[in-house]
């Protein structure tokens, strides 16, 4: 059974499977899982590792399914490294990995941990061609997966969901939804031609920018408010300022460059929040 479209052999097959790992979009869910574990205070390495692997497999599912739909179903892409059978195999392996992680979490933690992991696979598998045809689900699918990753990473360590963990998850959901709106404007012309209703298609690119930066502003104002209210450490204000600086620069760029800047800005945002929690523990507020 051929897995790679451009040849056979272990090396070619491995490269084809590896091609579905997109670090720019793979990193935030994995980092969110670890951030959730850090928020919980004491980190059990085995539990953290199982949850991270589950999130990796879920995001990999999304990448493979999106590539399959865009190339084999919609004809949107000009090239794809995997054959149809290769896509099916990759989806089977990633799905089995999520399932095994769920079984492990059920045994090591409880059913709630599984309930926080399973939806990430559902979102990943159904993003294309179901969820990405509606402005709300097309925008919120990836950010919701990251929010669940953070909550799941926290829960497997603490076996509870605290107000601060939930607040962080909501902030990431709103902030990353704004970034996703910008990302979708890159494909405005094509999406419109196939009646794929992203926010840009629904309201137009200019208004989509307003929606996107409005969402990001809401998230940053929320961080400020939560820091003032002492639910977040006061040093979390630095994260809001750092991302705001990136957003100001990105506002003047085109969709592709803006997306690149904002995604990397979200890395900085997360890194500063991790440092804030590490140096100003939340034990008194959790």
Secondary structure, 3 states (H helix, E strand, C coil): CCCECCCCCHHHHHHHHHCCCCHHHHHHHHHHHHHHHHHCCCCCHHHHHHHHHHHHHHHHHHHHHHHHHHHHHCCCCCCCCECHHHHHHHHHHHHHHHHHHHHHHHHHCCHHHHHHHHHHHHHHHHCCCCHHHCHHHHHHHHHHHHHHHHHHHHHHHHCCCCHHHHHHHHHHHHHHHHHHHHHHHCCHHHHHHCCCCCHHHHHCHHHHHHHHHHHHHHHHHHHHHHHHCCCCCCCHHHHHHHHHHHHHHHCCCCHHHHHHHHHHHHHHHHHHHHHHHHHCCCCCCC
